[in-house]
C-alpha cells in the first residue's frame, strides 16, 4: 500500500449490500467502499432509501456517520444533513433514514479501541451514541471557511477524530504530517496532492508520519477528515509538535447539540 493514495469513486463498483461487517442493514442501500484495501481505516459512501435501518451490535470500534443529505433518526434524536453520528466502541445502536439519505460512514479495521495512543485508552463506562448537529462541537466560521469538529479524539469515552472543512475559495495547506493514518473524503470541489487529483466522492489516504501538502481548486473545497486516534501534527505553522484537538487548534466551542 502506498503512503499516499487516491481511491476514485468511479473506479469502485456500486453494491446493494453493506461492505463492513460491523453493521446489519434492514432495507435498501447502494454503497461503495472508497478506501484502500487492507488499510487501517475504511470509508463507505452509501445511499439509503427511506426507512432503511443501520444496526450495530457490540463488535465494533469507534465509528462515525456523516450525513451528506437527508437525515437519520437515532433513539428519538435526529441527525440532520451536515451533522454526524458517533457510535462509540461496543455500543448497540440503530439509525434509520427518515427519507432518501446519503451518508459517509467511517471506522477502523481493528474493532478493538486504541489503548496506546497519545491520550491513552478511552473510558469504557458511559459509552454511547453521540448525535451532533451541523454546527459541530468546535468550529471556526468566517468569510473564508466553515470548519467543524464532530469528534476531536479528546472525549472521555472515545478517541475518534472527525472534522469537516468547507473552504469558499482557493486554499493550500502547509507541508505537514500527522502521527495517525487518515482518510480525507471530498464532498465538493477538488484537492491536489502532488500530481494526484481528488474529486467529489473520492478519498485521499495518507499514512501516519507522511509529509504532504494540499491545494484546492479555485472555488475551494469541502471535505471530511477521519482518524482513529489522537494525533500530533508537525507543521511550520507551530513551534514544535502540536497535539491536535478542537481547543488546541484555536477553534470556538459550540453548544453541544446532542
C-alpha positions in Angstrom: 0.0 0.0 0.0 1.3 3.5 -0.9 1.9 6.0 1.9 -0.3 8.4 -0.2 -3.0 7.1 -2.4 -6.3 8.2 -4.1 -9.3 6.0 -4.3 -11.6 7.2 -7.2 -15.3 6.5 -6.6 -15.9 6.0 -10.3 -13.5 3.1 -10.2 -15.3 1.3 -7.4 -18.3 -0.9 -8.2 -21.5 0.0 -6.5 -23.1 -2.7 -4.3 -26.6 -3.4 -3.0 -25.1 -4.7 0.3 -23.1 -3.1 3.1 -19.3 -3.8 2.8 -18.5 -3.6 6.5 -19.3 -6.5 8.9 -20.0 -4.2 11.9 -23.4 -3.1 10.5 -26.6 -5.0 9.7 -28.8 -3.3 7.1 -32.6 -3.6 7.1 -33.8 -2.0 3.9 -32.3 -0.9 0.6 -28.9 0.6 0.1 -26.4 1.4 -2.7 -22.8 1.5 -1.4 -19.2 2.0 -2.4 -16.2 1.4 -0.2 -14.0 4.3 -1.1 -10.9 3.4 0.9 -7.8 1.3 0.3 -8.0 -2.5 0.6 -6.1 -3.6 3.7 -5.8 -0.2 5.2 -6.2 0.5 9.0 -9.3 2.7 8.2 -12.3 2.2 6.0 -14.9 4.6 4.4 -18.2 3.7 2.9 -20.3 6.1 0.9 -24.0 5.0 1.0 -27.4 6.0 -0.3 -30.3 4.8 1.9 -33.9 4.6 0.9 -36.5 6.0 3.3 -36.9 3.7 6.3 -33.6 1.8 5.8 -32.1 1.0 9.2 -28.4 0.5 10.2 -27.9 -1.7 13.2 -24.7 -2.0 15.3 -24.1 -4.9 17.6 -21.2 -4.9 20.1 -18.4 -6.0 17.8 -17.1 -2.6 16.5 -14.7 0.2 17.4 -15.5 3.9 17.4 -17.4 4.7 14.2 -19.0 7.8 12.7 -21.6 8.5 10.1 -21.6 11.9 8.4 -25.0 12.8 6.8 -24.5 14.3 3.4 -28.2 14.8 2.7 -31.4 13.7 4.3 -31.5 12.8 8.0 -31.1 9.9 10.4 -33.3 9.1 13.4 -31.3 7.8 16.3 -33.0 6.8 19.6 -35.5 9.7 19.5 -33.0 12.2 18.2 -32.5 13.4 14.6 -29.2 13.9 12.9 -29.7 16.5 10.1 -27.8 16.9 6.9 -24.2 18.1 7.5 -24.3 16.6 11.0 -22.8 13.4 12.3 -23.5 10.4 14.5 -20.6 9.0 16.6 -21.2 5.3 17.7 -18.7 4.6 20.4 -16.9 1.2 20.6 -19.1 -1.8 21.6 -22.3 0.2 21.9 -25.5 -1.3 20.4 -27.1 1.3 18.2 -29.6 1.9 15.4 -30.0 4.7 12.9 -33.0 5.0 10.5 -33.1 7.1 7.3 -36.1 9.4 7.6 -36.2 9.9 3.9 -33.8 9.4 1.0 -30.5 9.9 2.8 -26.8 9.9 1.7 -24.1 9.2 4.2 -20.4 8.7 4.6 -19.6 6.0 7.2 -16.1 5.7 8.6 -14.5 3.2 11.0 -11.3 1.3 12.0 -10.3 -2.1 10.5 -9.4 -3.2 14.1 -12.6 -3.2 16.2 -10.6 -3.1 19.5 -10.5 0.5 20.8 -7.0 2.0 20.7 -5.2 1.9 24.1 -1.6 3.1 23.3 -2.3 6.5 21.8 -1.3 9.9 22.9 -4.3 10.2 25.2 -4.3 6.6 26.4 -7.4 4.4 26.4 -10.8 5.9 26.4 -13.1 5.1 29.4 -15.4 2.2 28.9 -18.0 3.4 31.4 -20.5 5.8 29.9 -20.0 5.0 26.2 -23.0 5.7 24.0 -24.2 7.3 20.7 -23.5 11.0 20.1 -25.8 12.8 17.7 -24.1 16.1 16.7 -25.8 18.8 14.7 -24.4 20.7 11.7 -22.6 23.2 13.9 -20.3 20.5 15.3 -18.8 20.8 18.8 -15.9 23.0 17.9 -16.0 25.4 14.9 -14.2 28.1 13.0 -16.5 30.0 10.8 -15.5 33.2 8.9 -15.5 34.6 5.3 -13.0 32.0 4.1 -14.0 28.8 5.8 -16.5 26.7 7.8 -14.6 24.1 9.7 -16.3 22.0 12.3 -15.2 19.1 14.6 -17.7 16.4 15.3 -15.2 14.5 17.5 -11.6 15.6 18.3 -10.1 12.5 19.9 -10.3 14.0 23.4 -13.8 12.9 24.6 -13.7 10.7 27.8 -15.3 7.8 26.0 -13.8 7.7 22.5 -10.7 8.6 20.6 -12.3 9.2 17.2 -11.3 12.2 15.1 -13.8 13.6 12.5 -13.9 17.1 11.1 -15.4 18.8 8.1 -14.0 21.9 6.4 -15.7 23.9 3.7 -13.4 26.5 2.1 -15.1 29.1 -0.1 -12.1 30.0 -2.1 -8.6 28.7 -3.1 -6.9 27.0 -0.2 -3.5 25.5 0.3 -2.1 23.9 3.5 1.4 24.0 4.8 3.6 20.9 4.2 2.8 18.9 7.3 2.4 15.4 8.7 0.2 13.7 11.3 1.1 10.8 13.6 -2.0 8.8 12.7 -3.3 7.3 9.4 -6.0 9.4 7.9 -8.8 9.4 5.2 -9.9 12.7 3.5 -13.1 12.4 1.5 -14.1 15.2 -0.9 -17.7 16.4 -0.8 -17.4 19.4 -3.1 -14.6 20.7 -5.4 -11.3 19.0 -5.5 -7.9 18.9 -3.9 -4.4 18.1 -5.3 -1.6 16.4 -3.6 1.4 16.5 -5.9 0.1 15.3 -9.3 -2.8 13.4 -7.7 -6.3 14.9 -8.0 -9.0 14.0 -5.5 -12.5 14.9 -6.8 -16.0 14.7 -5.5 -16.7 11.3 -4.0 -13.0 10.4 -4.0 -10.9 9.6 -0.9 -7.3 10.5 -0.2 -5.4 8.1 2.0 -2.3 9.4 3.9 -0.3 7.1 6.1 1.0 8.2 9.5 4.0 10.5 9.6 3.9 11.1 5.8 4.6 14.7 5.0 2.2 16.2 2.4 0.6 19.4 1.2 -2.9 20.1 -0.1 -4.1 22.5 -2.8 -7.7 23.1 -3.6 -9.3 24.3 -6.8 -10.1 28.0 -7.5 -13.6 27.6 -6.0 -12.3 26.0 -2.8 -13.2 22.6 -1.4 -15.4 20.8 1.1 -14.1 17.6 2.7 -14.2 15.4 5.8 -11.1 14.1 7.6 -11.1 11.0 9.7 -8.6 9.3 12.0 -8.9 6.5 14.5 -6.9 8.1 17.4 -5.4 11.3 18.8 -2.6 12.7 16.6 0.3 15.0 16.7 0.8 17.4 13.8 4.2 18.7 12.7 4.0 21.9 10.7 6.0 25.1 10.2 2.9 26.9 11.5 3.6 25.7 15.0 6.7 25.8 17.2 7.1 22.1 17.7 4.7 19.1 17.5 1.0 20.0 18.2 -1.3 17.6 20.0 -4.4 18.1 17.9 -7.8 18.8 19.4 -10.5 21.5 18.9 -9.3 23.6 21.7 -5.6 23.3 20.7 -6.3 24.4 17.1 -7.9 27.7 18.3 -11.5 26.8 17.4 -14.5 28.1 19.3 -16.6 25.8 21.5 -20.1 25.4 20.1 -23.1 24.5 22.3 -23.4 20.7 22.1 -26.5 19.7 20.1 -26.5 16.1 21.2 
